[in-house]
Amino acid sequence: EFIPLSGLMTFLCDVVDVPRSSQALRSAVLYSVCQTCSCIFGLIFPFCPGLISWSIAMFLSFVMYFPIFPRLYEKYKTFRATPRGNCYSEMERYTRHRYSYELMLLCAMLWTFLVVVYFLNGYAHTMLPEGHVFRPKSLAMFCDAAFDVLAKSLYMRQIVDSHKAVFQSEGLAKRQLVELRRLMSVLWSTSSDMIVLSIRHEQRCLSLFSPRYRNLLTRQQGGDDKQHVLVLELERNTDGLVDAIRDDMTNQEELGSIKQAYFIDSKDLCLDTFHEATIDSFLDIGSFDAEIAQSIIYESWGFLQQSKTRSLPDGPRSFRFQRPDGSNCSCELTVMPHAENGMVTVVKDISEKVLRREAESRASAEAIKRQREAQSQSRFVRHEVKNGLLAGIELVDNLRASLDDISRADISRSFRSIRSESVNLGRDGSPESIDRESGKAIEFEFDLDPLGKSERTDVANMSGAWKRLGELDCNLREVLDTVLAEAMARDVINEVYQPRVENIDVLDLLQKDRPNRDRFPIRTKQTSFPILQLDPQLLRYIHRNAVSNACKYGQQGGMVLSLASYDHETKEFEIQVINSPGLGHDKLQQLGSGASDAVFEEGKMLHEELDINKNLFISSGDGAWIAQKCARAMGGCCNIRFEADHTFFSFKCPAEAVASESKTGPINFEVPPGTWAIAIDDSAIQRKLLSRILDLLGIPAENKKIIGEKTSDVFELEQIILNILETQPGSKILVIADENLDYGGKGEEVVVMSGSRVIKDILTGLPPEFEQRVFALVRSANDSSTDLATYLSRTHGFLPKVPMNKERVRETLAPLWHGRFHAQ
């Protein structure tokens, strides 16, 4: 048995501290093979026929035996060069080198003792006579038995010590845990977070829970005088070799179940006394405390393994459980690896943080809900106000039409004579004509001398009625413009407004806002100013803001000049608002170029900061900031300069000029002959307005249907369209539907339908050859970018609810019609 055991024992003694490299392992195998060969040569001694063969075998045996001594010397040098160290890894390295050297020394001593005993036994049998006291018959048996007993006893003692110090998994785990605890000694008992130290060795997992574990489970903030530490031991039970080599085991299966759990005093966690630590109490492995501890270990090791196999985001991992008192505990697990088989987990109780976050989330959700409700209510109110204003404007137009039908001979003749001179109604309702050169209105006076007293009274009353209607129409349009401007400003601030380009006469548009032409003149550097493609709402807002600020902060009662220009080469439009300086103008000049940036900052009020006209005007300081946003929405910018004699506000943006033939094209647009039109609206006033719009498009009365008085009209709309498509082959159909179809009066069921949704359902159900002949538009007072996107996804276009004249109707419908039927 010496032949295999000699090599095996030498190999086991040598590999205690062998590095994990193939070269070091080959060296250990080589030395063990030498010892095996030495024993093999000793085995053939009895079969040697003579002295020469025996001497050769003996020489080869010694050659194979002597390498153990250089190896022993190497172990000794390595052991002496290794410091004892202070940390776990250094002490573990020192222990391995020490026991490796001691085992190799024992191995060399025992084999040397065997060689010495062999030669003494041979000397006694060859040199001493038989019967000599030192040559008993049992000498060989005695020497072999003595060596065997001595070798096994010494080997057993040293091997057991080496196993406990180097290889025993439980001992290694405990020493590593104690080392981790020593490294974290400052935080172990003082940290408000719980610290978990866990080490895995073979089929066992040993974990330590800091004294804060009890606080985590019970929500108690008081400390523990004895600083109890929970020790949790997990062990995996394998059923045969198949379970031992499985590679598809879950994390819970690899860690195993709880073997035992107990509490010890934290003061016993030192390197020398951990094995003898006093167990204060055992914990039932089925208790709540043990189950939560086991779940934390499973979660931590699982997260650590997942981070090794695949990329996971950095940061803590959430963990929740319910305490015995029914309260929820939310934790964050911060897992960090230690060495190759260790893990440190910091468990932070964030229950209060989660509750606070949930409360803040609920409060934020309620605030957002209230804000959305307020926005919805504001949107609804704005929608109704716009509808009401449009209805009022339409009623004014109807009243004017009724007045035109009064058949009083003298009055009718007087008005006809006025209209024969291309007389228009002024903004105050009185007849007037516009002098194109001076831009001033020329009022006409009635010749009342030929008329009698009653006729004069009728003419005066009629003139008063025209004037009052003009004032009402002017007020309604101003309120409508204000509502539209405020809605547009909100969308511009939220950066969701999409400019709506129209062909506009800039001078006429801006002059309507300022009827006092003496104080607010509008001039141009060009003899003929072109029609430009701009957003009238944005331009009007910028100009109003500039003029308003000029009136507030410029010379009181002074003239405010607006100067418009257009560069055909660069295709840039510019308007300047110039006013005389007001109070504190010298302080504004001292700011230099920084004044322009400061004026257009959000909430900035230079006059208050410089103590100029303080508290004279109420302002939020956002007007110029919003105007700058409006300018950027059009691709331009605003600027302001404070010079010695004047203040110059300028707005510049790119714009396309409209050629005369391009302008007359949409104005002369009419739908092709044979076109049918269907309009649906729940408002009687709006149905009249839709009838006028269809008249302006050149649709004869017999080819148009205006419906929507009752709910059944909505459901009959599809059948009406189908009947026209089937009975009028080749004809196209224009469909205009109001978006908000609201039915139901007092005591009736309220029915609210979306016109765009109704149109979409109808278009979807039509055959392709019929659908190609239909041009469907939705009409609404809500014109935000979100609403427009919804309308355009359901229909072919959008028709705004704004006051319409002949030019505007045709300019709006012409591009939409050509875009729909261009391919046809």
URNORKA-V96183 format. One record per residue. N is the residue number from 1. SS is DSSP state (H for helix, E for strand, L for the rest). NEAR is the number of other ideal C-beta (glycine too) atoms within 8 Angstrom. Layout:
# URNORKA-V96183
n->(N & N)
ss->(SS & SS)
near->(NEAR & NEAR)
This chain:
# URNORKA-V96183
n->(1 & 2 & 3 & 4 & 5 & 6 & 7 & 8 & 9 & 10 & 11 & 12 & 13 & 14 & 15 & 16 & 17 & 18 & 19 & 20 & 21 & 22 & 23 & 24 & 25 & 26 & 27 & 28 & 29 & 30 & 31 & 32 & 33 & 34 & 35 & 36 & 37 & 38 & 39 & 40 & 41 & 42 & 43 & 44 & 45 & 46 & 47 & 48 & 49 & 50 & 51 & 52 & 53 & 54 & 55 & 56 & 57 & 58 & 59 & 60 & 61 & 62 & 63 & 64 & 65 & 66 & 67 & 68 & 69 & 70 & 71 & 72 & 73 & 74 & 75 & 76 & 77 & 78 & 79 & 80 & 81 & 82 & 83 & 84 & 85 & 86 & 87 & 88 & 89 & 90 & 91 & 92 & 93 & 94 & 95 & 96 & 97 & 98 & 99 & 100 & 101 & 102 & 103 & 104 & 105 & 106 & 107 & 108 & 109 & 110 & 111 & 112 & 113 & 114 & 115 & 116 & 117 & 118 & 119 & 120 & 121 & 122 & 123 & 124 & 125 & 126 & 127 & 128 & 129 & 130 & 131 & 132 & 133 & 134 & 135 & 136 & 137 & 138 & 139 & 140 & 141 & 142 & 143 & 144 & 145 & 146 & 147 & 148 & 149 & 150 & 151 & 152 & 153 & 154 & 155 & 156 & 157 & 158 & 159 & 160 & 161 & 162 & 163 & 164 & 165 & 166 & 167 & 168 & 169 & 170 & 171 & 172 & 173 & 174 & 175 & 176 & 177 & 178 & 179 & 180 & 181 & 182 & 183 & 184 & 185 & 186 & 187 & 188 & 189 & 190 & 191 & 192 & 193 & 194 & 195 & 196 & 197 & 198 & 199 & 200 & 201 & 202 & 203 & 204 & 205 & 206 & 207 & 208 & 209 & 210 & 211 & 212 & 213 & 214 & 215 & 216 & 217 & 218 & 219 & 220 & 221 & 222 & 223 & 224 & 225 & 226 & 227 & 228 & 229 & 230 & 231 & 232 & 233 & 234 & 235 & 236 & 237 & 238 & 239 & 240 & 241 & 242 & 243 & 244 & 245 & 246 & 247 & 248 & 249 & 250 & 251 & 252 & 253 & 254 & 255 & 256 & 257 & 258 & 259 & 260 & 261 & 262 & 263 & 264 & 265 & 266 & 267 & 268 & 269 & 270 & 271 & 272 & 273 & 274 & 275 & 276 & 277 & 278 & 279 & 280 & 281 & 282 & 283 & 284 & 285 & 286 & 287 & 288 & 289 & 290 & 291 & 292 & 293 & 294 & 295 & 296 & 297 & 298 & 299 & 300 & 301 & 302 & 303 & 304 & 305 & 306 & 307 & 308 & 309 & 310 & 311 & 312 & 313 & 314 & 315 & 316 & 317 & 318 & 319 & 320 & 321 & 322 & 323 & 324 & 325 & 326 & 327 & 328 & 329 & 330 & 331 & 332 & 333 & 334 & 335 & 336 & 337 & 338 & 339 & 340 & 341 & 342 & 343 & 344 & 345 & 346 & 347 & 348 & 349 & 350 & 351 & 352 & 353 & 354 & 355 & 356 & 357 & 358 & 359 & 360 & 361 & 362 & 363 & 364 & 365 & 366 & 367 & 368 & 369 & 370 & 371 & 372 & 373 & 374 & 375 & 376 & 377 & 378 & 379 & 380 & 381 & 382 & 383 & 384 & 385 & 386 & 387 & 388 & 389 & 390 & 391 & 392 & 393 & 394 & 395 & 396 & 397 & 398 & 399 & 400 & 401 & 402 & 403 & 404 & 405 & 406 & 407 & 408 & 409 & 410 & 411 & 412 & 413 & 414 & 415 & 416 & 417 & 418 & 419 & 420 & 421 & 422 & 423 & 424 & 425 & 426 & 427 & 428 & 429 & 430 & 431 & 432 & 433 & 434 & 435 & 436 & 437 & 438 & 439 & 440 & 441 & 442 & 443 & 444 & 445 & 446 & 447 & 448 & 449 & 450 & 451 & 452 & 453 & 454 & 455 & 456 & 457 & 458 & 459 & 460 & 461 & 462 & 463 & 464 & 465 & 466 & 467 & 468 & 469 & 470 & 471 & 472 & 473 & 474 & 475 & 476 & 477 & 478 & 479 & 480 & 481 & 482 & 483 & 484 & 485 & 486 & 487 & 488 & 489 & 490 & 491 & 492 & 493 & 494 & 495 & 496 & 497 & 498 & 499 & 500 & 501 & 502 & 503 & 504 & 505 & 506 & 507 & 508 & 509 & 510 & 511 & 512 & 513 & 514 & 515 & 516 & 517 & 518 & 519 & 520 & 521 & 522 & 523 & 524 & 525 & 526 & 527 & 528 & 529 & 530 & 531 & 532 & 533 & 534 & 535 & 536 & 537 & 538 & 539 & 540 & 541 & 542 & 543 & 544 & 545 & 546 & 547 & 548 & 549 & 550 & 551 & 552 & 553 & 554 & 555 & 556 & 557 & 558 & 559 & 560 & 561 & 562 & 563 & 564 & 565 & 566 & 567 & 568 & 569 & 570 & 571 & 572 & 573 & 574 & 575 & 576 & 577 & 578 & 579 & 580 & 581 & 582 & 583 & 584 & 585 & 586 & 587 & 588 & 589 & 590 & 591 & 592 & 593 & 594 & 595 & 596 & 597 & 598 & 599 & 600 & 601 & 602 & 603 & 604 & 605 & 606 & 607 & 608 & 609 & 610 & 611 & 612 & 613 & 614 & 615 & 616 & 617 & 618 & 619 & 620 & 621 & 622 & 623 & 624 & 625 & 626 & 627 & 628 & 629 & 630 & 631 & 632 & 633 & 634 & 635 & 636 & 637 & 638 & 639 & 640 & 641 & 642 & 643 & 644 & 645 & 646 & 647 & 648 & 649 & 650 & 651 & 652 & 653 & 654 & 655 & 656 & 657 & 658 & 659 & 660 & 661 & 662 & 663 & 664 & 665 & 666 & 667 & 668 & 669 & 670 & 671 & 672 & 673 & 674 & 675 & 676 & 677 & 678 & 679 & 680 & 681 & 682 & 683 & 684 & 685 & 686 & 687 & 688 & 689 & 690 & 691 & 692 & 693 & 694 & 695 & 696 & 697 & 698 & 699 & 700 & 701 & 702 & 703 & 704 & 705 & 706 & 707 & 708 & 709 & 710 & 711 & 712 & 713 & 714 & 715 & 716 & 717 & 718 & 719 & 720 & 721 & 722 & 723 & 724 & 725 & 726 & 727 & 728 & 729 & 730 & 731 & 732 & 733 & 734 & 735 & 736 & 737 & 738 & 739 & 740 & 741 & 742 & 743 & 744 & 745 & 746 & 747 & 748 & 749 & 750 & 751 & 752 & 753 & 754 & 755 & 756 & 757 & 758 & 759 & 760 & 761 & 762 & 763 & 764 & 765 & 766 & 767 & 768 & 769 & 770 & 771 & 772 & 773 & 774 & 775 & 776 & 777 & 778 & 779 & 780 & 781 & 782 & 783 & 784 & 785 & 786 & 787 & 788 & 789 & 790 & 791 & 792 & 793 & 794 & 795 & 796 & 797 & 798 & 799 & 800 & 801 & 802 & 803 & 804 & 805 & 806 & 807 & 808 & 809 & 810 & 811 & 812 & 813 & 814 & 815 & 816 & 817 & 818 & 819 & 820 & 821 & 822 & 823 & 824)
ss->(L & H & H & H & H & H & H & H & H & H & H & H & H & H & L & L & L & L & L & L & L & H & H & H & H & H & H & H & H & H & H & H & H & H & H & H & H & H & H & H & H & H & H & L & H & H & H & L & L & L & H & H & H & H & H & H & H & H & H & H & H & H & H & H & H & H & H & H & H & H & H & H & H & H & H & H & H & H & H & H & H & L & L & L & L & L & L & H & H & H & H & H & H & H & H & H & H & H & H & H & H & H & H & H & H & H & H & H & H & H & H & H & H & H & H & H & H & H & H & H & H & H & H & H & H & H & H & L & L & L & L & L & L & L & L & L & L & L & H & H & H & H & H & H & H & H & H & H & H & H & H & H & H & H & H & H & H & H & H & H & H & H & H & H & H & H & H & L & H & H & H & H & H & H & H & H & H & H & H & H & H & H & H & L & H & H & H & H & H & H & L & L & L & E & E & E & E & E & E & E & E & L & L & E & E & E & E & E & E & L & L & H & H & H & H & H & H & H & L & L & L & L & L & L & L & L & L & E & E & E & E & E & E & E & E & L & L & L & L & H & H & H & H & H & L & L & L & L & L & L & H & H & H & H & H & L & E & E & E & E & E & E & E & E & E & H & H & H & L & L & L & L & L & L & L & L & L & L & E & E & E & E & E & L & L & L & L & H & H & H & H & H & H & H & H & H & H & H & H & H & H & H & H & H & H & H & H & H & H & L & L & L & L & L & L & L & E & E & E & E & E & E & L & L & L & L & L & E & E & E & E & E & E & E & E & E & E & E & L & L & L & E & E & E & E & E & E & E & E & L & H & H & H & H & H & H & H & H & H & H & H & H & H & H & H & H & H & H & H & H & H & H & H & H & H & H & H & H & H & H & H & H & H & H & H & H & H & H & H & H & H & H & H & H & H & H & H & H & H & H & H & H & H & H & L & L & L & L & H & H & H & H & H & H & H & H & H & H & H & H & L & L & L & E & E & L & L & L & L & L & E & E & E & E & L & L & L & L & L & L & E & E & E & L & L & L & L & L & L & L & L & L & H & H & H & H & H & H & H & H & H & H & H & H & H & H & H & H & H & H & H & H & H & H & H & H & H & H & H & H & H & H & H & H & H & H & H & H & H & H & H & H & H & L & L & L & L & L & L & L & L & E & E & E & L & H & H & H & H & H & H & H & H & L & L & L & L & L & L & L & L & E & E & E & L & L & L & L & L & L & E & E & E & E & L & H & H & H & H & H & H & H & H & H & H & H & H & H & H & H & H & H & H & L & L & L & L & L & L & E & E & E & E & E & E & E & E & L & L & L & L & E & E & E & E & E & E & E & E & E & L & L & L & L & H & H & H & H & H & H & L & L & L & H & H & H & H & H & H & L & L & L & L & L & L & H & H & H & H & L & L & L & L & L & L & L & L & L & L & L & L & L & H & H & H & H & H & H & H & H & H & H & H & L & L & L & E & E & E & E & E & E & L & L & L & E & E & E & E & E & E & E & E & E & L & E & E & E & L & H & H & H & H & H & H & H & H & L & L & L & L & L & L & L & L & E & E & E & E & E & L & L & L & H & H & H & H & H & H & H & H & H & H & H & H & H & L & L & L & L & H & H & H & E & E & E & E & L & L & L & H & H & H & H & H & H & H & H & H & H & H & H & H & H & H & H & H & L & L & L & L & L & E & E & E & E & E & E & L & E & E & E & E & L & L & L & L & L & L & L & E & E & E & E & H & H & H & H & H & H & H & H & H & H & H & L & L & H & H & H & H & L & L & E & E & E & E & E & E & E & L & L & L & L & H & H & H & H & H & H & H & H & H & H & L & L & E & E & E & E & L & L & L & L & L & H & H & H & H & H & H & H & H & H & H & H & H & H & H & H & H & L & L & L)
near->(4 & 6 & 10 & 7 & 8 & 13 & 13 & 9 & 10 & 13 & 12 & 9 & 12 & 13 & 9 & 12 & 11 & 10 & 5 & 4 & 6 & 5 & 6 & 10 & 10 & 8 & 9 & 12 & 9 & 8 & 14 & 13 & 9 & 12 & 15 & 12 & 10 & 13 & 12 & 9 & 13 & 11 & 7 & 9 & 10 & 4 & 5 & 9 & 4 & 6 & 5 & 6 & 9 & 10 & 8 & 8 & 13 & 10 & 8 & 10 & 11 & 9 & 7 & 12 & 12 & 8 & 9 & 15 & 8 & 8 & 11 & 12 & 8 & 8 & 14 & 10 & 8 & 11 & 11 & 6 & 5 & 10 & 5 & 6 & 9 & 4 & 8 & 10 & 8 & 11 & 14 & 10 & 11 & 12 & 10 & 11 & 13 & 10 & 15 & 14 & 13 & 10 & 14 & 14 & 11 & 12 & 12 & 11 & 8 & 13 & 12 & 8 & 10 & 10 & 9 & 8 & 11 & 10 & 8 & 9 & 11 & 8 & 9 & 12 & 9 & 6 & 4 & 9 & 5 & 4 & 4 & 8 & 4 & 7 & 11 & 7 & 3 & 6 & 12 & 8 & 7 & 9 & 12 & 8 & 8 & 9 & 12 & 8 & 8 & 10 & 10 & 8 & 8 & 10 & 11 & 8 & 8 & 12 & 9 & 8 & 9 & 13 & 9 & 9 & 9 & 11 & 7 & 9 & 9 & 9 & 10 & 13 & 13 & 11 & 13 & 13 & 14 & 13 & 12 & 15 & 12 & 9 & 7 & 11 & 7 & 5 & 8 & 12 & 8 & 5 & 11 & 3 & 9 & 13 & 15 & 16 & 13 & 15 & 15 & 11 & 11 & 4 & 6 & 15 & 14 & 15 & 14 & 15 & 12 & 13 & 13 & 11 & 12 & 10 & 12 & 11 & 12 & 7 & 9 & 6 & 4 & 5 & 4 & 8 & 4 & 7 & 10 & 12 & 13 & 13 & 12 & 14 & 12 & 15 & 10 & 10 & 6 & 7 & 5 & 6 & 5 & 7 & 8 & 7 & 6 & 7 & 4 & 3 & 6 & 5 & 9 & 6 & 8 & 8 & 12 & 12 & 8 & 10 & 9 & 7 & 14 & 11 & 11 & 13 & 11 & 13 & 6 & 11 & 12 & 9 & 9 & 4 & 8 & 13 & 6 & 6 & 10 & 7 & 8 & 9 & 6 & 8 & 11 & 7 & 10 & 5 & 8 & 7 & 11 & 14 & 9 & 10 & 14 & 12 & 10 & 13 & 15 & 11 & 11 & 14 & 14 & 9 & 12 & 11 & 9 & 9 & 9 & 5 & 5 & 5 & 2 & 7 & 3 & 3 & 4 & 7 & 10 & 8 & 12 & 8 & 9 & 7 & 11 & 5 & 5 & 5 & 8 & 8 & 13 & 12 & 14 & 11 & 15 & 9 & 12 & 8 & 8 & 7 & 7 & 3 & 7 & 13 & 15 & 14 & 13 & 12 & 14 & 9 & 11 & 9 & 11 & 7 & 8 & 9 & 8 & 8 & 8 & 8 & 8 & 8 & 8 & 8 & 8 & 8 & 8 & 8 & 8 & 8 & 8 & 8 & 8 & 8 & 8 & 8 & 8 & 8 & 8 & 8 & 9 & 8 & 8 & 11 & 11 & 8 & 9 & 13 & 12 & 8 & 12 & 16 & 11 & 10 & 13 & 12 & 9 & 12 & 8 & 9 & 9 & 10 & 8 & 8 & 11 & 7 & 6 & 9 & 5 & 8 & 6 & 10 & 12 & 10 & 8 & 11 & 9 & 8 & 8 & 10 & 8 & 6 & 8 & 6 & 10 & 8 & 9 & 11 & 7 & 8 & 12 & 11 & 11 & 12 & 11 & 9 & 9 & 4 & 4 & 4 & 8 & 7 & 8 & 8 & 8 & 10 & 4 & 7 & 6 & 8 & 4 & 4 & 8 & 5 & 5 & 6 & 12 & 10 & 8 & 11 & 14 & 8 & 8 & 11 & 10 & 8 & 9 & 14 & 11 & 9 & 13 & 14 & 10 & 10 & 11 & 10 & 8 & 12 & 10 & 8 & 9 & 14 & 9 & 8 & 12 & 11 & 12 & 8 & 10 & 13 & 11 & 8 & 11 & 13 & 8 & 7 & 6 & 8 & 11 & 6 & 8 & 7 & 6 & 9 & 9 & 11 & 7 & 13 & 10 & 7 & 12 & 15 & 11 & 8 & 9 & 11 & 6 & 6 & 11 & 6 & 9 & 11 & 9 & 11 & 8 & 9 & 6 & 7 & 2 & 4 & 9 & 8 & 8 & 13 & 10 & 14 & 11 & 9 & 10 & 15 & 14 & 13 & 14 & 13 & 14 & 10 & 12 & 12 & 14 & 9 & 12 & 13 & 8 & 9 & 8 & 14 & 8 & 5 & 4 & 8 & 9 & 13 & 9 & 15 & 11 & 16 & 11 & 13 & 8 & 6 & 4 & 4 & 9 & 10 & 13 & 11 & 13 & 11 & 15 & 11 & 14 & 10 & 11 & 10 & 5 & 11 & 10 & 6 & 9 & 12 & 11 & 6 & 10 & 6 & 5 & 7 & 13 & 10 & 8 & 10 & 10 & 12 & 8 & 6 & 8 & 12 & 8 & 12 & 10 & 9 & 7 & 9 & 6 & 12 & 10 & 7 & 2 & 4 & 5 & 2 & 7 & 5 & 11 & 8 & 11 & 14 & 13 & 13 & 15 & 11 & 11 & 14 & 14 & 9 & 11 & 13 & 6 & 10 & 9 & 13 & 9 & 13 & 8 & 10 & 8 & 5 & 5 & 9 & 14 & 10 & 13 & 12 & 15 & 9 & 12 & 9 & 11 & 7 & 11 & 11 & 6 & 6 & 6 & 8 & 11 & 8 & 9 & 12 & 10 & 7 & 10 & 7 & 10 & 6 & 3 & 9 & 12 & 14 & 15 & 15 & 17 & 15 & 13 & 10 & 10 & 6 & 10 & 14 & 13 & 10 & 11 & 13 & 11 & 9 & 12 & 13 & 8 & 10 & 14 & 7 & 12 & 6 & 4 & 4 & 9 & 13 & 8 & 11 & 11 & 14 & 7 & 6 & 7 & 6 & 11 & 11 & 7 & 9 & 14 & 10 & 7 & 11 & 14 & 10 & 8 & 12 & 14 & 7 & 6 & 9 & 6 & 5 & 11 & 12 & 14 & 14 & 14 & 13 & 18 & 14 & 12 & 10 & 17 & 8 & 11 & 7 & 4 & 3 & 3 & 7 & 4 & 7 & 9 & 7 & 9 & 8 & 15 & 13 & 9 & 13 & 14 & 10 & 9 & 12 & 11 & 6 & 6 & 12 & 5 & 6 & 6 & 10 & 9 & 7 & 10 & 13 & 13 & 12 & 14 & 17 & 14 & 14 & 10 & 8 & 9 & 10 & 9 & 7 & 10 & 11 & 8 & 9 & 13 & 9 & 5 & 10 & 14 & 7 & 12 & 12 & 10 & 9 & 9 & 8 & 8 & 10 & 6 & 7 & 7 & 10 & 12 & 15 & 11 & 11 & 11 & 11 & 8 & 12 & 11 & 8 & 7 & 9 & 8 & 6 & 3 & 4)
